[in-house]
Amino acid sequence: MRGLFGLVGLLVALAAVGLVVRKQMAVVRAPVPALKTPADGVVGAPPTPANAAQQGPQIQEQVKAAVDAAMQPRPKPDDK
């Protein structure tokens, strides 16, 4: 009898997990609406390839400067 209740409980839990998985998979399979691409010159528009090529070295220099600044030793506090 105890084994039967265990088996029934296991089947109920499996059915509950199956329902949750089916609901989640239905959400994942839902079609995603296409995003409209903003026109050139709009604030927040992704950079054009020419602009990205120009920004690459600038971004590298900014990262290098940030890393160099982070690597500087901290000033020691005054122990008075």
C-alpha positions, 0 to 999 in steps of 0.5 A, a space after each residue: 500500500 505504501 509503495 502504491 501511494 509513493 508511485 501515485 505521488 510520483 506520477 502526480 509530480 511528473 504530470 505537474 512538471 510536464 504541464 509546467 514544461 509544456 506551458 514554458 515551451 509554448 511561450 518559447 515557441 511564440 513568434 517574436 515580432 520583428 524589430 524596426 530598425 531606426 533610421 540613420 541619425 536617430 539617437 540610440 541608433 546602432 553605429 554604421 560599419 564606418 562609424 564602428 571602424 572609427 570607434 574601435 580604436 577609441 574604445 580600445 584606448 578608453 579600456 586601456 586607460 581604465 585598466 591603467 587607472 585601476 592598476 594604480 596603487 591606492 594611496 595609503 591611509 594616514 594612521 594617526 
